[in-house]
Amino acid sequence: MPLEIYLDLVSEPCRSVYIFAKKNNIPFEFKKILLFKGEQYREEFGKVNYFKKVPVIKDGDFTVSESIAILIYLAEKYGTPDHWYPADLQTRARVDEYLSWQHSGMRKHAAKILWLKAFGIDVPKEKMDSAMEDLEETLTAFEEKFLQDKPFIAGQKISLADLVAIVEIMQPLGAGVNVFEVRPKLRAWKDRVRAEIGPALFDEAHQIIFNIKEVAKTIDPSAKEIFKPKIIKLFL
């Protein structure tokens, strides 16, 4: 039975899993779950993931949710090159450090800008200004704490930390906010990550972000009414 991965590339955790699997030639069956159509709330998918979220993998009878757990599982099972999740204790700790921080750090603030604008939610100017300030502070922390003067987060080679970081930091571009324009260090790191992943795969995975406003227009009105309160509750 082939590995099944349940994904929607509109989700940044899904993009990290998709890129990792494709980059490392891990064979899998792409099981598309259309988030904007509410397919994650269907009873059938609830049997795959109790929390009704993607990504999820099914490896035979074994199921794993949560993108970080999935990435580590795939790295270990398929023996991917060591630089992705290093065996060296201290180098791996640097990867784990970012992966632990990003949930409440980078992901929260980078995603906020995209989803508020993509859904056309009427946000008071002071709220949006505050969101932008939070993002700027988070990006500064990323550069000063995690990246510093290294090519990649864990040192000389790309790792899972860089992969997870880049899909998050790309999010604001979908809202027309180019976070790389005024940050040359961040832009140079992005270019290195893109080159390591491969420009074709990188661009394919992120294409949906640049079309997100058009994608959002295709949402069924009833589904949109479900999503808006969730986004407001999460980000405002």
C-alpha positions as CSV (number, residue, x, y, z in Angstrom):
1,M,0.0,0.0,0.0
2,P,1.6,3.3,-1.1
3,L,2.2,6.2,1.3
4,E,-0.8,8.5,1.3
5,I,-0.4,12.2,2.0
6,Y,-3.5,14.3,2.5
7,L,-2.8,17.9,1.4
8,D,-4.0,21.2,0.2
9,L,-1.1,23.5,-0.9
10,V,-3.0,26.5,0.2
11,S,-1.7,25.5,3.7
12,E,1.9,26.3,4.5
13,P,2.5,23.1,6.6
14,C,1.2,21.1,3.6
15,R,3.6,22.8,1.3
16,S,6.6,21.9,3.6
17,V,5.6,18.3,3.6
18,Y,4.9,18.3,-0.2
19,I,8.2,19.9,-1.0
20,F,10.2,17.6,1.3
21,A,8.6,14.4,-0.1
22,K,9.1,15.6,-3.8
23,K,12.6,16.8,-3.2
24,N,13.6,13.5,-1.6
25,N,11.9,11.3,-4.2
26,I,9.6,9.8,-1.6
27,P,6.8,8.0,-3.5
28,F,3.4,9.0,-2.3
29,E,-0.2,9.3,-3.4
30,F,-1.5,12.9,-3.2
31,K,-4.9,12.9,-1.5
32,K,-6.2,16.4,-2.1
33,I,-8.4,17.9,0.6
34,L,-9.9,21.2,-0.5
35,L,-9.9,23.3,2.6
36,F,-11.9,26.2,1.0
37,K,-14.6,23.7,0.2
38,G,-14.7,22.5,3.8
39,E,-13.7,18.9,2.8
40,Q,-11.7,18.6,6.0
41,Y,-14.9,18.7,8.0
42,R,-16.4,15.7,6.2
43,E,-17.1,12.7,8.4
44,E,-15.0,10.5,6.2
45,F,-11.9,12.7,6.6
46,G,-12.6,12.9,10.4
47,K,-11.8,9.2,10.5
48,V,-8.3,9.9,9.1
49,N,-7.6,12.9,11.4
50,Y,-9.5,13.4,14.6
51,F,-8.7,17.2,14.4
52,K,-9.9,17.5,10.8
53,K,-6.7,19.3,9.6
54,V,-4.1,18.7,7.0
55,P,-1.4,17.5,6.4
56,V,-1.9,13.9,7.4
57,I,-0.1,10.8,6.2
58,K,-1.2,7.2,6.1
59,D,1.6,4.7,5.9
60,G,-0.3,1.4,5.7
61,D,-2.3,1.2,9.0
62,F,-0.2,3.9,10.6
63,T,-1.4,7.5,10.6
64,V,0.4,10.7,11.6
65,S,-0.8,14.2,11.7
66,E,1.0,17.5,12.5
67,S,3.5,18.6,9.8
68,I,6.6,18.6,12.1
69,A,6.0,15.1,13.2
70,I,5.4,14.1,9.6
71,L,8.6,15.7,8.3
72,I,10.7,13.9,11.0
73,Y,8.9,10.6,10.4
74,L,9.6,10.8,6.6
75,A,13.2,11.9,7.2
76,E,13.9,9.0,9.5
77,K,11.9,6.3,7.6
78,Y,13.3,7.1,4.1
79,G,16.9,7.9,5.3
80,T,17.0,11.3,3.7
81,P,20.3,13.1,3.6
82,D,21.6,13.9,7.1
83,H,21.5,17.7,6.6
84,W,17.7,17.7,6.7
85,Y,17.5,16.4,10.2
86,P,21.1,16.0,11.4
87,A,22.4,13.2,13.6
88,D,24.8,15.5,15.4
89,L,23.1,16.4,18.7
90,Q,23.9,20.1,18.8
91,T,23.1,20.7,15.1
92,R,19.8,18.8,15.5
93,A,19.0,20.9,18.5
94,R,19.3,24.1,16.3
95,V,16.8,22.6,13.9
96,D,14.5,21.5,16.8
97,E,14.8,25.0,18.4
98,Y,13.3,26.7,15.3
99,L,10.7,24.0,14.8
100,S,9.6,24.5,18.4
101,W,9.5,28.3,18.2
102,Q,7.8,28.7,14.8
103,H,4.3,27.7,15.9
104,S,3.8,30.7,18.1
105,G,6.4,32.8,16.4
106,M,6.8,32.9,12.7
107,R,3.8,31.0,11.5
108,K,1.3,33.0,13.6
109,H,2.4,36.4,12.4
110,A,3.2,35.6,8.8
111,A,-0.1,33.9,8.2
112,K,-2.1,36.6,9.9
113,I,-1.4,39.2,7.1
114,L,-2.3,36.8,4.3
115,W,-5.6,35.4,5.7
116,L,-7.0,38.8,6.8
117,K,-6.4,40.2,3.3
118,A,-7.2,37.1,1.3
119,F,-10.7,36.9,2.9
120,G,-11.3,40.6,2.5
121,I,-11.9,41.0,6.3
122,D,-12.5,44.6,7.2
123,V,-9.8,45.1,9.8
124,P,-9.3,48.5,11.6
125,K,-6.2,50.3,10.5
126,E,-4.7,50.1,14.0
127,K,-5.1,46.3,14.0
128,M,-3.5,45.9,10.7
129,D,-0.6,48.2,11.7
130,S,-0.2,46.1,14.8
131,A,-0.1,42.9,12.8
132,M,2.6,44.4,10.5
133,E,4.6,45.5,13.5
134,D,4.4,42.0,14.9
135,L,5.6,40.5,11.6
136,E,8.5,42.9,11.4
137,E,9.6,42.1,15.0
138,T,9.3,38.4,14.2
139,L,11.4,38.7,11.0
140,T,14.1,40.6,12.9
141,A,14.1,37.9,15.6
142,F,14.5,35.3,12.8
143,E,17.5,37.1,11.3
144,E,19.2,37.9,14.6
145,K,18.5,34.8,16.6
146,F,18.1,31.9,14.1
147,L,19.9,32.9,10.9
148,Q,22.6,35.2,12.2
149,D,25.5,35.2,9.7
150,K,25.1,31.6,8.6
151,P,23.9,30.4,5.2
152,F,21.2,28.4,6.8
153,I,19.6,28.1,10.2
154,A,21.6,25.0,11.4
155,G,24.8,26.1,9.7
156,Q,26.2,25.4,6.2
157,K,23.4,23.2,4.9
158,I,19.7,23.4,4.5
159,S,17.5,21.6,7.0
160,L,13.9,21.0,8.0
161,A,14.1,24.3,9.9
162,D,14.8,26.3,6.7
163,L,12.0,24.4,4.8
164,V,9.4,25.2,7.4
165,A,10.6,28.8,7.8
166,I,10.5,29.6,4.0
167,V,6.9,28.4,3.5
168,E,5.8,30.6,6.4
169,I,7.8,33.6,5.4
170,M,6.4,33.4,1.8
171,Q,2.9,33.8,3.1
172,P,2.7,37.6,3.2
173,L,3.6,37.8,-0.5
174,G,0.1,36.5,-1.2
175,A,-1.2,39.7,0.4
176,G,1.1,41.9,-1.6
177,V,3.6,42.4,1.3
178,N,7.1,41.7,0.0
179,V,9.0,41.0,3.2
180,F,12.3,40.4,1.3
181,E,12.5,43.7,-0.5
182,V,13.9,45.7,2.5
183,R,15.7,42.8,4.1
184,P,18.8,41.8,2.0
185,K,19.9,39.1,4.4
186,L,16.5,37.5,4.4
187,R,16.3,37.7,0.6
188,A,19.8,36.1,0.2
189,W,18.7,33.3,2.5
190,K,15.5,32.8,0.5
191,D,17.5,32.6,-2.7
192,R,19.7,29.9,-1.2
193,V,16.8,27.9,0.0
194,R,15.1,28.1,-3.3
195,A,18.2,27.0,-5.1
196,E,18.7,24.0,-2.7
197,I,15.0,22.9,-3.1
198,G,15.1,23.6,-6.9
199,P,13.5,26.6,-8.5
200,A,10.9,24.5,-10.4
201,L,9.6,22.7,-7.3
202,F,9.8,25.8,-5.1
203,D,7.8,27.9,-7.5
204,E,5.3,25.1,-8.2
205,A,4.5,24.7,-4.5
206,H,4.1,28.4,-3.9
207,Q,2.1,29.3,-7.0
208,I,-1.1,29.1,-5.1
209,I,0.0,31.8,-2.7
210,F,0.3,34.3,-5.5
211,N,-3.2,33.4,-6.7
212,I,-4.7,33.2,-3.2
213,K,-7.1,36.1,-3.7
214,E,-8.5,34.5,-6.8
215,V,-8.7,31.1,-5.1
216,A,-10.6,32.8,-2.2
217,K,-13.2,34.0,-4.6
218,T,-14.1,30.5,-5.4
219,I,-15.1,29.7,-1.9
220,D,-18.7,28.7,-1.5
221,P,-20.5,31.5,0.4
222,S,-21.7,29.1,3.1
223,A,-18.2,27.9,3.6
224,K,-16.9,31.5,3.8
225,E,-19.3,32.2,6.6
226,I,-17.7,29.3,8.5
227,F,-14.1,30.4,7.8
228,K,-14.4,34.1,8.6
229,P,-15.3,33.8,12.3
230,K,-12.5,31.2,12.7
231,I,-9.9,33.6,11.1
232,I,-11.1,36.5,13.2
233,K,-11.0,34.5,16.4
234,L,-7.5,33.2,15.5
235,F,-5.9,36.4,14.4
236,L,-7.8,39.4,16.0
